Amino acid sequence: ANVKSVNFELPFDLSDEEYDFALCINTLEHIYNYRAFLQSMSTSLKNGGSLFGIVPFLLSYHEDPNDYHRYTHTALERALRESGFSDISVIKVGCGVFTTTANLITANIRNRTITIIIWLTAITADKILNRFNPKNINIYTSIAFKARKVTN
């Protein structure tokens, strides 16, 4: 009786419940009309409420039931701002060409020892590469984000 059913593809308003925060973990890429969804999330949070989430950037297509979008850190920040959020923080996750490659390769490796060796090598290689090429941090697997609804 306490569970609400919401169609994320249509505008919704849950503001009568005065939510302090909402989580959007690996969901936004599955919503075709993501701008309306973000606007509805903003409307549904009380003033000062926060939206926390994570979205993939470099990840294989994965249906659930569909997979529509990949966001850069700048596109996600803009979409959140245009949806009524402020105090926006986006954090690139899994940065570096070697770490990103390790993420893609180890998704299909079942041997834990090999996976650990690949990851340790990739992280070390990216730390070295970052000293010579700061743009290496712009190659990433996911974006974590936090945004607050603040109305004046």
KOLFI-37859 format. One record per residue (C-alpha): residue number from 0; residue in three letters; chain; x, y, z. Coordinates in steps of 0.25 Angstrom, whole numbers, plus 5000, padded with zeros to 4 digits. Each point is the difference from the previous one (the first is absolute). Example, Ala and Ser with C-alpha at 12.3 -4.5 7.8 and 13.67 -1.06 7.14 Angstrom:
2
PT/0/Ala/A/5049/4982/5031
PT/1/Ser/A/5006/5014/4998
//
This chain:
152
PT/0/Ala/A/5000/5000/5000
PT/1/Asn/A/5012/5009/5002
PT/2/Val/A/5006/4998/4987
PT/3/Lys/A/4998/5010/4989
PT/4/Ser/A/5000/4996/4985
PT/5/Val/A/5006/5011/4991
PT/6/Asn/A/5002/4999/4985
PT/7/Phe/A/5014/5007/4998
PT/8/Glu/A/4997/5003/4986
PT/9/Leu/A/4988/5010/5004
PT/10/Pro/A/5000/5012/5008
PT/11/Phe/A/4997/4997/5015
PT/12/Asp/A/4999/5008/5013
PT/13/Leu/A/5003/4994/5013
PT/14/Ser/A/5002/5014/5008
PT/15/Asp/A/4988/4997/5009
PT/16/Glu/A/5009/4990/5007
PT/17/Glu/A/5012/5010/5002
PT/18/Tyr/A/5011/4991/4997
PT/19/Asp/A/5014/5004/5006
PT/20/Phe/A/5008/4993/4989
PT/21/Ala/A/4999/4990/4989
PT/22/Leu/A/5009/4990/4994
PT/23/Cys/A/5002/4997/4985
PT/24/Ile/A/5010/4989/4999
PT/25/Asn/A/5002/4995/4986
PT/26/Thr/A/4987/5004/4995
PT/27/Leu/A/5000/5013/4993
PT/28/Glu/A/5006/4993/4987
PT/29/His/A/4988/4991/4999
PT/30/Ile/A/4990/5012/5000
PT/31/Tyr/A/4998/5006/4986
PT/32/Asn/A/4993/5013/5005
PT/33/Tyr/A/5011/5002/5010
PT/34/Arg/A/4998/5015/5000
PT/35/Ala/A/4985/4999/5005
PT/36/Phe/A/5005/4990/5010
PT/37/Leu/A/5010/5009/5006
PT/38/Gln/A/4990/5011/5000
PT/39/Ser/A/4990/4991/5007
PT/40/Met/A/5011/4996/5010
PT/41/Ser/A/5003/5015/5003
PT/42/Thr/A/4985/5002/5002
PT/43/Ser/A/4998/4988/5009
PT/44/Leu/A/5012/5004/5010
PT/45/Lys/A/4997/5011/5011
PT/46/Asn/A/5008/5012/5000
PT/47/Gly/A/5015/4997/5003
PT/48/Gly/A/4997/4985/4996
PT/49/Ser/A/5011/4993/4993
PT/50/Leu/A/5001/4990/4988
PT/51/Phe/A/5012/4990/5001
PT/52/Gly/A/5003/4991/4988
PT/53/Ile/A/5010/4993/4991
PT/54/Val/A/4999/4998/4985
PT/55/Pro/A/5009/4992/4991
PT/56/Phe/A/5008/5006/4989
PT/57/Leu/A/5009/4989/4994
PT/58/Leu/A/4992/4988/5002
PT/59/Ser/A/4994/4990/4990
PT/60/Tyr/A/4986/5001/4996
PT/61/His/A/4991/4994/5010
PT/62/Glu/A/4985/4998/4999
PT/63/Asp/A/4991/5002/5012
PT/64/Pro/A/4991/5000/4992
PT/65/Asn/A/5007/5011/4991
PT/66/Asp/A/5013/5007/5001
PT/67/Tyr/A/4999/5014/4994
PT/68/His/A/5011/5010/5004
PT/69/Arg/A/5014/5003/5005
PT/70/Tyr/A/5004/5013/5006
PT/71/Thr/A/5013/5008/5001
PT/72/His/A/5002/5007/5013
PT/73/Thr/A/4997/5013/4993
PT/74/Ala/A/4987/4995/4994
PT/75/Leu/A/4995/4994/5013
PT/76/Glu/A/5004/5013/5008
PT/77/Arg/A/4992/5009/4990
PT/78/Ala/A/4988/4990/5000
PT/79/Leu/A/4999/5001/5015
PT/80/Arg/A/5001/5015/5000
PT/81/Glu/A/4990/5002/4989
PT/82/Ser/A/4991/4991/5009
PT/83/Gly/A/5000/5009/5012
PT/84/Phe/A/5012/4995/5008
PT/85/Ser/A/5011/5008/5005
PT/86/Asp/A/5012/4996/5009
PT/87/Ile/A/5004/4990/4989
PT/88/Ser/A/5012/4991/5002
PT/89/Val/A/5004/4990/4989
PT/90/Ile/A/5011/4990/5003
PT/91/Lys/A/5007/4992/4989
PT/92/Val/A/5001/4985/5004
PT/93/Gly/A/5010/4990/4995
PT/94/Cys/A/5009/5011/4993
PT/95/Gly/A/5011/4997/4990
PT/96/Val/A/5002/4992/4987
PT/97/Phe/A/5006/4988/5007
PT/98/Thr/A/4990/4999/5011
PT/99/Thr/A/4988/5002/4990
PT/100/Thr/A/5006/4989/4992
PT/101/Ala/A/5002/4991/5012
PT/102/Asn/A/4985/5003/5003
PT/103/Leu/A/4996/4995/4986
PT/104/Ile/A/5009/4988/5000
PT/105/Thr/A/4997/4994/5014
PT/106/Ala/A/4985/5001/4998
PT/107/Asn/A/5002/4987/4992
PT/108/Ile/A/5011/4993/5009
PT/109/Arg/A/4996/4991/5011
PT/110/Asn/A/5014/4997/5006
PT/111/Arg/A/5001/5009/5012
PT/112/Thr/A/5015/4999/5000
PT/113/Ile/A/5002/5005/4986
PT/114/Thr/A/4989/5011/5002
PT/115/Ile/A/5008/5005/5012
PT/116/Ile/A/5013/5000/4992
PT/117/Ile/A/4994/5008/4989
PT/118/Trp/A/4994/5010/5009
PT/119/Leu/A/5012/5002/5008
PT/120/Thr/A/5008/5002/4987
PT/121/Ala/A/4990/5009/4994
PT/122/Ile/A/4999/5009/5013
PT/123/Thr/A/5015/5001/5001
PT/124/Ala/A/5002/5003/4985
PT/125/Asp/A/4989/5011/5000
PT/126/Lys/A/5007/5007/5012
PT/127/Ile/A/5013/5000/4992
PT/128/Leu/A/4993/5005/4988
PT/129/Asn/A/4993/5011/5007
PT/130/Arg/A/5013/5007/5004
PT/131/Phe/A/5003/5001/4985
PT/132/Asn/A/4986/5002/4994
PT/133/Pro/A/4990/5007/5009
PT/134/Lys/A/4989/4998/4990
PT/135/Asn/A/5000/4985/5003
PT/136/Ile/A/4990/5003/5011
PT/137/Asn/A/4990/5003/4990
PT/138/Ile/A/4999/4986/4996
PT/139/Tyr/A/4991/4994/5010
PT/140/Thr/A/4989/4988/5002
PT/141/Ser/A/4990/5007/5008
PT/142/Ile/A/4995/5013/5007
PT/143/Ala/A/4995/5002/5014
PT/144/Phe/A/4992/5012/5003
PT/145/Lys/A/4993/5008/5011
PT/146/Ala/A/4991/5012/4998
PT/147/Arg/A/4991/5008/5009
PT/148/Lys/A/4986/5006/4998
PT/149/Val/A/5001/5014/5005
PT/150/Thr/A/4988/5010/4997
PT/151/Asn/A/5001/5014/5004
//
